[in-house]
Amino acid sequence: MVDHAGGEHTRIFQDVARLGASLARLGRITGTRTLAQAAIILDWDNKWAVENAQGPRNGGLHYEQTLYEHYRPFWEHGVAADIIGSDSDLAGYRLIVAPMRTVSMRAVRLLP
Protein backbone atom coordinates (compact mmCIF):
# COMPACT_ATOMS: atom_id res chain seq x y z
CA MET A 1 0.00 0.00 0.00
CA VAL A 2 3.05 2.23 -0.01
CA ASP A 3 4.38 3.85 -3.16
CA HIS A 4 7.59 2.77 -4.90
CA ALA A 5 9.62 5.15 -2.79
CA GLY A 6 8.24 3.61 0.41
CA GLY A 7 6.04 6.60 1.26
CA GLU A 8 2.70 6.43 2.99
CA HIS A 9 1.18 9.56 1.54
CA THR A 10 -0.86 7.85 -1.17
CA ARG A 11 -4.63 7.76 -1.40
CA ILE A 12 -4.63 3.95 -1.27
CA PHE A 13 -2.50 3.91 1.89
CA GLN A 14 -4.87 6.39 3.56
CA ASP A 15 -7.94 4.33 2.50
CA VAL A 16 -6.42 1.14 3.92
CA ALA A 17 -5.48 2.93 7.15
CA ARG A 18 -9.07 4.20 7.58
CA LEU A 19 -10.41 0.70 6.92
CA GLY A 20 -8.03 -0.73 9.52
CA ALA A 21 -9.21 1.82 12.09
CA SER A 22 -12.86 0.95 11.35
CA LEU A 23 -12.17 -2.76 11.70
CA ALA A 24 -10.39 -2.19 15.02
CA ARG A 25 -13.58 -0.59 16.41
CA LEU A 26 -15.56 -3.72 15.49
CA GLY A 27 -13.80 -5.61 18.27
CA ARG A 28 -16.37 -4.26 20.71
CA ILE A 29 -19.16 -6.22 19.01
CA THR A 30 -17.23 -9.41 18.41
CA GLY A 31 -18.89 -12.26 20.26
CA THR A 32 -22.21 -10.48 20.72
CA ARG A 33 -25.32 -12.25 19.53
CA THR A 34 -28.83 -11.40 18.41
CA LEU A 35 -31.34 -14.03 19.45
CA ALA A 36 -33.92 -14.60 16.75
CA GLN A 37 -37.53 -15.20 17.72
CA ALA A 38 -38.45 -16.37 14.21
CA ALA A 39 -37.09 -19.33 12.27
CA ILE A 40 -37.46 -20.60 8.74
CA ILE A 41 -37.06 -24.32 8.24
CA LEU A 42 -34.78 -25.44 5.43
CA ASP A 43 -35.65 -29.08 4.91
CA TRP A 44 -33.29 -30.79 2.46
CA ASP A 45 -35.47 -33.89 2.14
CA ASN A 46 -38.45 -31.69 1.32
CA LYS A 47 -36.38 -29.70 -1.19
CA TRP A 48 -35.37 -32.88 -3.00
CA ALA A 49 -38.95 -34.19 -2.93
CA VAL A 50 -40.33 -30.96 -4.39
CA GLU A 51 -37.64 -30.76 -7.07
CA ASN A 52 -38.01 -34.40 -8.11
CA ALA A 53 -41.81 -34.59 -8.02
CA GLN A 54 -43.44 -35.28 -11.36
CA GLY A 55 -46.84 -34.12 -12.52
CA PRO A 56 -48.69 -31.10 -13.87
CA ARG A 57 -49.11 -29.42 -10.46
CA ASN A 58 -45.40 -29.58 -9.67
CA GLY A 59 -44.06 -27.53 -12.56
CA GLY A 60 -42.41 -24.25 -11.66
CA LEU A 61 -41.81 -25.05 -8.00
CA HIS A 62 -38.54 -23.57 -6.79
CA TYR A 63 -37.80 -24.46 -3.18
CA GLU A 64 -34.77 -22.21 -2.63
CA GLN A 65 -36.41 -19.20 -4.27
CA THR A 66 -39.48 -19.72 -2.08
CA LEU A 67 -37.24 -19.90 0.99
CA TYR A 68 -35.61 -16.57 0.04
CA GLU A 69 -39.04 -15.01 -0.55
CA HIS A 70 -40.07 -16.00 2.98
CA TYR A 71 -36.80 -14.68 4.49
CA ARG A 72 -36.73 -11.35 2.64
CA PRO A 73 -39.55 -9.58 4.57
CA PHE A 74 -37.84 -10.41 7.86
CA TRP A 75 -34.54 -9.01 6.58
CA GLU A 76 -36.15 -5.90 5.07
CA HIS A 77 -37.84 -5.07 8.40
CA GLY A 78 -34.78 -5.76 10.54
CA VAL A 79 -36.27 -8.84 12.20
CA ALA A 80 -33.75 -11.52 13.08
CA ALA A 81 -34.76 -14.88 11.62
CA ASP A 82 -32.70 -18.05 11.79
CA ILE A 83 -32.53 -20.57 8.97
CA ILE A 84 -32.73 -23.93 10.75
CA GLY A 85 -32.78 -27.57 9.76
CA SER A 86 -35.87 -29.74 9.98
CA ASP A 87 -34.49 -31.56 13.03
CA SER A 88 -33.45 -28.39 14.90
CA ASP A 89 -34.76 -27.55 18.34
CA LEU A 90 -37.73 -25.21 17.97
CA ALA A 91 -37.73 -24.07 21.60
CA GLY A 92 -37.26 -20.35 21.98
CA TYR A 93 -38.86 -19.39 18.68
CA ARG A 94 -42.17 -17.56 18.69
CA LEU A 95 -42.73 -18.06 14.95
CA ILE A 96 -41.77 -21.00 12.75
CA VAL A 97 -42.07 -20.73 8.96
CA ALA A 98 -42.00 -23.98 6.98
CA PRO A 99 -42.10 -23.14 3.26
CA MET A 100 -43.52 -25.80 0.95
CA ARG A 101 -43.60 -28.34 3.74
CA THR A 102 -44.91 -31.64 2.37
CA VAL A 103 -44.62 -33.80 5.47
CA SER A 104 -46.28 -33.28 8.83
CA MET A 105 -44.38 -31.43 11.51
CA ARG A 106 -44.27 -32.47 15.12
CA ALA A 107 -46.52 -30.42 17.40
CA VAL A 108 -45.21 -26.92 17.98
CA ARG A 109 -46.24 -24.72 20.88
CA LEU A 110 -45.87 -21.03 20.09
CA LEU A 111 -44.80 -18.88 23.01
CA PRO A 112 -46.78 -15.75 23.88
N, C-alpha and C positions, 0 to 999 in steps of 0.2 A: 503494500500500500504506500510505500515511499517512492519518491521519484528516483531516477537513475543516479542522482548525486547524493542520495541518502537523506534527502530532506523530507520533512513532514508537513510542509505547507501546501499540500495539494488538496484539491476538493475531495478526492476519493479518500485520502487519509482522514480528513475531517468528518466525512460521512461515516466511515467505519468507527471512528472514535465516538461519535454520537450514538451509534447503534450499540456499541459496547457499554456505554453509560446507561442506556435504556435497559439493556439486558441485565445489568448489575442490579437495577432497582426491582426486577422481577423476583429476585431471591426472597422477598418478603411474602410472596404468595405461593411459593413452592411448597408443596405438601398440603395446601388447603384443599378443601373438597366441597362441592355442592351436591347435596343429597337430593336426588330426583324423587318426586312424588308420582310421576307418571312413567310408564314403561311401555315399549312397543316390542312385541314378541317377534323375533326372527326365527322361524321354524324351518330348518333346512329340509326336513322330510316333506313338509307341506309344500315348500318351494318346488322340490323335485316332482311331487305329485301333480301340482298345478301345471308345470311346464311339460310334463309327459302325458297329460290327459289327452285323450282323443275324443272328438265329437264336435258337433256344430256349436254347442254352447261354450266351448273352451277356447275358441279362437280369440286371439287378441288379449289374452290374459298375461300380464307382466308383473310377476311377484315383486321383484326388486323396485320397479317404478312405483308400484302401489305402496310399498313400504316407505319410500321417500316422500310420497304424497301425504302419508299420514304423519310423518315426522316434521315436515316443513312448517305447518302452522305452529307447532310447539316452538321451533327454532325462531320463527319470525316474531313471536310474541315474548321471547326471552324466558320460556318455560323449560326448565331442565327435564329432559326425558331420556331415560336409558334405553338402549337397544339390548334386549336380553334374549337368551336362548329359551327354548320351549320347556326345558327342565330346570330353569332358574327358580330360585326362591322368590315368591311373589309378596312375601311379607314386607311391609313398609311402604308399599305403593298404594296410592289412593285411586289410581286409574290404570287399567291394563287395556292396551289396544292390541288386538289380534287380527291383523289384516288377512283376509282371504283364508281364514281358518277353516279347514275341511274336516277336522276330527274334533271330538268333544274335548273340552278342557275340564280339568278337575275343578271342583267347587272353589270359587273365589269369594272371600268376604271383603268388601270394600270398607275401608275405615272412614269414619266421619270427617 
